[in-house]
């Protein structure tokens, strides 16, 4: 990212040794009274969520009062032998069964996870599911359901630039800290740690202060609904510089239930790489406007190759810059215009799953044609 970088510094503490496995606790069987209490709390939560949907905006002070008991500190030890391998992040209660949402990079490689609520009570947690491609993770605490206060999820697709938001978490280990700001922009791409060049699409950008230790905590709208999970900052120092990023709540709503059920999420995959059409390429290719995505490489045995898509076959130089050309240009996906790769990735994230078909409008050698692909699960690679 030019001179600055996206810092997944929501974790505090030096990590010297990473031990790549997670602590799993023995399952706990609920008795009848506990199960009845969970059912009652779930019904209460549904009633509260309905009330929130019809409620107006509240003050920041009231927002904190109604949300703080649902935000937790996530303490992680990645080596029993090295105290310096301890780190901190944030999380929030998802349901009364004890599931807590945080970032994958917060708990990755953990040996021991401890969750601490705002009142100071702490509990051991186990990893339930992780997804490095969206940097989401679900952990679980085994506690009395009456102690859990889930935060309701909002609709991130309803956000607008300028909407007021607040972040609650544990920056630098300072529990229960809240900052506020606005939505600075929507639909950003954010590179994920450990997945090379793959990026999380549809990211929320905010100027609410997010610092190391905030990762995994909620970004809330002014109604008290979670509309994102704070994930990274853009900074040259590793500390807040005015730009923070959050994974949107609609991505959470789609992926977290699968993580709870199956432990992982299968992302749909095309198997291509390329570049967005710029003015130079528009001139080279004889296009009427600057739109579309030029396929440079088609991965072997991918859905794109099976459908017959073509990658670039020649190179042309303009102003000392070499461009690979001759590949197919994607003009639209499922009849939605493509201006850049972001449009493809966001569509896959929001609308598609493994096994779905997708219709691509392709420009090839001056002619427009349509190709239908069946999406497969993304392997451990970097192409969309």
C-alpha positions as CSV (number, residue, x, y, z in Angstrom):
1,X,0.0,0.0,0.0
2,X,2.5,2.6,-1.2
3,X,4.5,4.1,1.7
4,X,2.1,2.8,4.4
5,X,0.9,-0.7,5.1
6,X,-2.2,-2.5,6.3
7,X,-1.2,-3.6,9.8
8,X,-3.0,-6.5,11.4
9,X,-1.8,-5.1,14.6
10,X,-4.9,-5.7,16.5
11,X,-2.7,-8.1,18.5
12,X,-0.5,-6.8,21.2
13,X,2.7,-8.5,22.3
14,X,5.7,-9.9,20.6
15,X,5.2,-13.4,19.1
16,X,8.6,-15.1,19.1
17,X,7.5,-18.7,18.6
18,X,4.3,-19.8,16.8
19,X,2.9,-23.2,17.7
20,X,0.4,-24.0,15.0
21,X,-2.4,-25.8,16.8
22,X,-5.4,-24.7,18.9
23,X,-6.6,-25.7,22.3
24,X,-9.8,-27.7,22.2
25,X,-11.8,-28.3,25.4
26,X,-13.9,-31.3,26.2
27,X,-17.5,-30.8,25.2
28,X,-19.9,-29.9,28.0
29,X,-23.4,-31.4,28.1
30,X,-26.1,-29.0,29.2
31,X,-28.8,-30.1,31.7
32,X,-32.4,-29.3,31.1
33,X,-32.5,-26.1,33.1
34,X,-29.5,-24.7,31.2
35,X,-31.0,-25.6,27.9
36,X,-34.3,-23.9,28.9
37,X,-32.3,-20.8,29.9
38,X,-30.5,-20.7,26.5
39,X,-33.9,-20.9,24.8
40,X,-35.3,-18.1,26.9
41,X,-32.2,-15.9,26.3
42,X,-32.4,-16.6,22.5
43,X,-36.1,-15.5,22.5
44,X,-35.1,-12.4,24.5
45,X,-32.4,-11.6,22.0
46,X,-34.8,-11.9,19.1
47,X,-37.2,-9.5,20.8
48,X,-34.4,-7.0,21.4
49,X,-33.2,-7.2,17.8
50,X,-36.7,-6.5,16.6
51,X,-36.9,-3.5,18.9
52,X,-33.5,-2.2,17.6
53,X,-34.7,-2.5,14.0
54,X,-37.5,-0.1,14.8
55,X,-35.6,2.2,17.2
56,X,-34.0,5.5,16.3
57,X,-30.4,6.6,16.9
58,X,-29.0,6.7,20.4
59,X,-26.3,8.7,22.1
60,X,-22.7,7.4,22.2
61,X,-22.9,7.1,25.9
62,X,-26.1,5.0,25.7
63,X,-24.5,2.9,22.9
64,X,-21.6,2.0,25.2
65,X,-23.9,1.2,28.1
66,X,-25.9,-1.3,26.0
67,X,-22.9,-2.9,24.3
68,X,-20.0,-3.0,26.7
69,X,-21.0,-6.2,28.4
70,X,-21.0,-8.0,25.1
71,X,-17.4,-7.1,24.3
72,X,-14.5,-9.2,25.6
73,X,-10.7,-9.2,25.8
74,X,-9.1,-12.2,24.0
75,X,-5.7,-13.2,25.6
76,X,-3.7,-15.7,23.6
77,X,-0.6,-17.7,24.5
78,X,1.2,-19.3,21.5
79,X,3.9,-21.0,23.5
80,X,3.8,-22.3,27.1
81,X,7.6,-21.7,27.4
82,X,7.9,-18.2,26.2
83,X,5.9,-15.5,28.1
84,X,6.7,-13.0,25.3
85,X,4.6,-15.1,22.9
86,X,1.4,-13.8,24.6
87,X,-0.8,-11.4,22.8
88,X,-4.1,-9.6,23.1
89,X,-7.1,-8.9,20.9
90,X,-10.8,-8.3,21.2
91,X,-14.0,-10.1,20.4
92,X,-17.7,-9.9,21.0
93,X,-20.4,-12.3,22.1
94,X,-22.3,-13.8,19.1
95,X,-25.0,-16.0,20.9
96,X,-26.0,-17.4,24.2
97,X,-24.4,-20.7,23.5
98,X,-21.0,-19.0,24.2
99,X,-19.8,-18.4,20.7
100,X,-17.5,-15.3,20.4
101,X,-16.4,-13.7,17.1
102,X,-12.8,-12.4,16.7
103,X,-10.1,-12.3,14.1
104,X,-8.3,-15.3,12.7
105,X,-5.0,-13.5,13.2
106,X,-5.7,-13.0,16.9
107,X,-6.1,-16.8,17.7
108,X,-4.0,-18.3,14.9
109,X,-1.4,-20.7,16.3
110,X,-2.8,-20.5,19.8
111,X,-2.0,-23.0,22.6
112,X,-4.2,-21.3,25.2
113,X,-7.0,-18.7,24.8
114,X,-8.6,-16.8,27.7
115,X,-11.6,-14.6,27.4
116,X,-12.1,-11.8,29.9
117,X,-15.4,-9.9,30.2
118,X,-15.6,-6.2,31.2
119,X,-16.4,-7.1,34.8
120,X,-13.1,-8.9,35.1
121,X,-14.3,-12.5,35.0
122,X,-12.2,-14.8,32.8
123,X,-12.8,-18.1,31.1
124,X,-10.9,-20.6,29.0
125,X,-12.0,-20.7,25.3
126,X,-11.6,-23.1,22.5
127,X,-11.4,-22.5,18.7
128,X,-14.5,-23.6,16.9
129,X,-13.8,-22.4,13.4
130,X,-11.4,-20.1,11.4
131,X,-11.4,-18.5,8.0
132,X,-8.0,-16.9,7.0
133,X,-9.5,-15.6,3.8
134,X,-11.8,-13.2,5.7
135,X,-9.7,-13.1,8.9
136,X,-12.7,-14.3,10.9
137,X,-12.6,-16.8,13.8
138,X,-15.2,-18.2,16.2
139,X,-14.1,-19.3,19.7
140,X,-16.4,-20.6,22.5
141,X,-16.6,-20.3,26.2
142,X,-18.4,-22.8,28.4
143,X,-20.3,-20.5,30.9
144,X,-23.7,-20.0,32.3
145,X,-25.9,-18.5,29.5
146,X,-27.2,-15.8,31.8
147,X,-23.7,-14.3,31.8
148,X,-23.7,-13.8,28.0
149,X,-25.0,-10.7,26.3
150,X,-24.9,-11.2,22.5
151,X,-24.5,-8.1,20.3
152,X,-27.0,-8.0,17.4
153,X,-25.7,-7.9,13.8
154,X,-26.8,-5.1,11.5
155,X,-27.1,-4.8,7.8
156,X,-23.7,-3.5,6.4
157,X,-25.2,-3.1,2.9
158,X,-27.3,-0.2,4.3
159,X,-24.2,1.8,5.3
160,X,-23.3,5.0,3.6
161,X,-20.2,7.1,3.7
162,X,-20.5,9.6,6.5
163,X,-22.6,7.3,8.8
164,X,-21.5,7.6,12.4
165,X,-19.9,4.5,13.9
166,X,-18.1,3.4,17.2
167,X,-15.5,0.8,18.0
168,X,-15.3,-0.9,21.3
169,X,-12.3,-3.1,22.3
170,X,-9.0,-3.3,24.1
171,X,-6.4,-1.0,22.5
172,X,-3.0,-1.6,24.1
173,X,-4.9,-3.8,26.6
174,X,-7.0,-1.0,27.9
175,X,-10.3,-2.9,28.4
176,X,-13.6,-1.5,27.4
177,X,-12.4,1.5,25.4
178,X,-14.7,3.1,22.9
179,X,-13.8,5.4,20.0
180,X,-16.1,7.0,17.5
181,X,-16.0,8.3,13.9
182,X,-17.6,7.9,10.6
183,X,-17.6,5.4,7.7
184,X,-14.9,6.8,5.5
185,X,-15.5,4.6,2.5
186,X,-17.0,1.3,1.5
187,X,-16.0,-1.7,-0.7
188,X,-12.3,-1.6,-0.1
189,X,-10.0,-4.5,-0.7
190,X,-7.7,-5.6,2.2
191,X,-4.8,-8.1,1.9
192,X,-5.0,-10.8,4.4
193,X,-2.1,-12.1,6.5
194,X,-0.8,-15.5,5.4
195,X,-2.7,-15.7,2.2
196,X,-0.2,-14.0,-0.1
197,X,-1.9,-11.7,-2.6
198,X,-5.5,-12.7,-1.9
199,X,-7.7,-9.8,-0.5
200,X,-10.8,-9.6,1.6
201,X,-13.5,-7.7,-0.5
202,X,-16.2,-5.3,0.6
203,X,-14.2,-3.9,3.5
204,X,-15.5,-1.0,5.6
205,X,-13.0,1.9,6.0
206,X,-13.5,4.1,9.1
207,X,-11.7,6.9,10.9
208,X,-12.8,5.7,14.3
209,X,-9.5,5.2,16.1
210,X,-8.4,1.5,16.0
211,X,-5.1,0.5,17.6
212,X,-3.2,-2.7,18.4
213,X,-5.5,-4.7,20.7
214,X,-8.7,-3.6,18.8
215,X,-8.6,-6.5,16.3
216,X,-11.7,-8.7,16.6
217,X,-13.8,-6.1,18.4
218,X,-17.1,-4.8,17.0
219,X,-17.7,-1.7,14.9
220,X,-21.2,-0.5,15.8
221,X,-23.7,1.7,14.1
222,X,-25.5,4.3,16.1
223,X,-28.4,1.9,16.9
224,X,-26.0,-0.5,18.7
225,X,-25.8,-3.1,15.9
226,X,-22.5,-4.7,14.9
227,X,-21.9,-3.6,11.3
228,X,-18.2,-4.8,11.2
229,X,-15.3,-6.6,12.9
230,X,-12.3,-4.3,13.3
231,X,-9.4,-6.0,11.5
232,X,-6.6,-3.8,10.5
233,X,-5.2,-0.3,10.2
234,X,-3.2,1.5,7.5
235,X,-0.2,2.9,9.2
236,X,3.5,3.5,8.7
237,X,4.2,3.1,12.5
238,X,1.9,0.3,13.5
239,X,-0.4,2.6,15.4
240,X,-3.6,4.5,14.3
241,X,-3.1,7.1,11.6
242,X,-6.6,7.9,10.7
243,X,-7.7,4.8,8.7
244,X,-9.1,1.6,10.0
245,X,-10.7,-1.4,8.3
246,X,-13.5,-3.7,9.3
247,X,-14.9,-6.9,7.9
248,X,-18.6,-6.1,7.2
249,X,-21.5,-7.7,9.2
250,X,-23.1,-9.3,6.1
251,X,-19.9,-11.3,5.6
252,X,-20.1,-12.3,9.2
253,X,-23.7,-13.4,8.8
254,X,-22.8,-15.5,5.8
255,X,-19.6,-17.2,7.1
256,X,-19.9,-17.5,10.9
257,X,-22.8,-20.0,11.0
258,X,-20.8,-22.2,8.7
259,X,-17.7,-21.9,10.9
260,X,-19.8,-22.9,13.9
261,X,-21.2,-25.9,12.1
262,X,-18.3,-27.1,10.0
263,X,-15.2,-25.3,11.3
264,X,-14.2,-23.8,8.0
265,X,-15.7,-22.0,5.1
266,X,-15.4,-23.0,1.4
267,X,-14.9,-19.9,-0.8
268,X,-16.0,-20.0,-4.4
269,X,-13.2,-19.7,-7.0
270,X,-12.8,-18.8,-10.6
271,X,-9.0,-19.4,-11.1
272,X,-7.8,-16.3,-12.9
273,X,-5.4,-13.4,-12.3
274,X,-5.1,-10.2,-14.3
275,X,-5.3,-6.4,-14.2
276,X,-7.9,-3.8,-14.3
277,X,-8.4,-1.9,-17.6
278,X,-6.6,1.5,-17.5
279,X,-6.5,4.3,-20.1
280,X,-3.4,2.8,-21.8
281,X,-5.1,-0.7,-22.1
282,X,-8.2,1.0,-23.3
283,X,-6.2,2.5,-26.2
284,X,-4.3,-0.7,-26.9
285,X,-7.4,-2.8,-27.0
286,X,-9.5,-0.3,-28.9
287,X,-12.2,-0.1,-26.1
288,X,-14.7,2.7,-25.9
289,X,-14.4,3.2,-22.2
290,X,-12.2,2.3,-19.2
291,X,-14.0,-0.7,-17.8
292,X,-13.4,-4.4,-17.4
293,X,-10.8,-6.9,-16.1
294,X,-8.2,-8.3,-18.4
295,X,-7.3,-11.9,-17.7
296,X,-3.6,-12.4,-17.8
297,X,-3.4,-16.0,-16.4
298,X,-5.8,-18.9,-16.2
299,X,-5.0,-21.5,-13.6
300,X,-4.7,-25.1,-14.9
301,X,-7.8,-27.3,-14.1
302,X,-9.6,-24.3,-12.7
303,X,-13.3,-23.4,-13.4
304,X,-12.0,-20.7,-15.8
305,X,-9.9,-23.1,-17.8
306,X,-12.8,-25.7,-17.9
307,X,-15.1,-23.0,-19.3
308,X,-12.6,-22.1,-22.0
309,X,-11.4,-18.7,-20.9
310,X,-8.2,-17.3,-22.3
311,X,-5.2,-15.6,-20.6
312,X,-2.8,-13.1,-22.2
313,X,-0.8,-14.3,-25.2
314,X,1.4,-11.4,-26.2
315,X,3.1,-8.2,-24.8
316,X,2.9,-4.6,-26.0
317,X,4.9,-1.7,-24.7
318,X,3.7,1.9,-24.2
319,X,5.8,4.7,-22.6
320,X,8.3,2.1,-21.4
321,X,5.6,0.0,-19.7
322,X,5.0,-3.6,-20.9
323,X,1.4,-4.7,-21.0
324,X,0.4,-8.3,-21.4
325,X,-2.5,-8.4,-23.8
326,X,-4.5,-10.9,-25.9
327,X,-6.5,-12.3,-23.0
328,X,-10.2,-12.2,-22.4
329,X,-11.7,-9.1,-20.9
330,X,-14.5,-9.6,-18.3
331,X,-17.1,-7.0,-18.9
332,X,-19.8,-8.2,-16.5
333,X,-20.7,-10.9,-14.0
334,X,-24.3,-12.1,-13.8
335,X,-25.2,-9.0,-15.8
336,X,-23.5,-6.6,-13.4
337,X,-20.9,-4.3,-14.9
338,X,-17.3,-4.9,-14.0
339,X,-15.1,-1.8,-13.6
340,X,-12.3,-3.5,-11.7
341,X,-11.4,-6.8,-9.9
342,X,-13.2,-5.5,-6.8
343,X,-16.6,-5.9,-8.5
344,X,-15.9,-9.6,-9.2
345,X,-14.6,-10.3,-5.7
346,X,-17.5,-8.5,-4.0
347,X,-20.0,-10.3,-6.1
348,X,-18.5,-13.7,-5.3
349,X,-18.4,-12.8,-1.6
350,X,-21.9,-11.5,-1.3
351,X,-23.9,-13.7,-3.7
352,X,-22.1,-16.9,-4.5
353,X,-21.1,-20.2,-2.9
354,X,-19.2,-23.3,-4.1
355,X,-21.3,-25.2,-6.7
356,X,-23.1,-22.1,-8.0
357,X,-22.9,-21.1,-11.6
358,X,-21.8,-17.6,-12.8
359,X,-22.3,-15.9,-16.1
360,X,-19.4,-13.9,-17.5
361,X,-19.7,-11.5,-20.4
362,X,-16.4,-11.6,-22.2
363,X,-14.7,-9.4,-24.8
364,X,-12.5,-11.6,-27.0
365,X,-10.9,-10.3,-30.2
366,X,-13.4,-7.5,-30.6
367,X,-16.5,-9.8,-30.1
368,X,-18.6,-10.0,-27.0
369,X,-19.7,-13.5,-25.9
370,X,-21.0,-15.2,-22.7
371,X,-19.4,-18.0,-20.7
372,X,-21.0,-19.9,-17.8
373,X,-18.8,-21.3,-15.1
374,X,-19.5,-23.6,-12.2
375,X,-17.6,-22.3,-9.1
376,X,-15.3,-24.6,-7.2
377,X,-13.7,-24.4,-3.8
378,X,-10.7,-22.2,-3.7
379,X,-7.5,-24.1,-3.2
380,X,-4.6,-22.8,-1.2
381,X,-3.7,-20.3,-3.8
382,X,-4.1,-16.6,-4.6
383,X,-6.3,-16.2,-7.7
384,X,-9.9,-15.0,-7.4
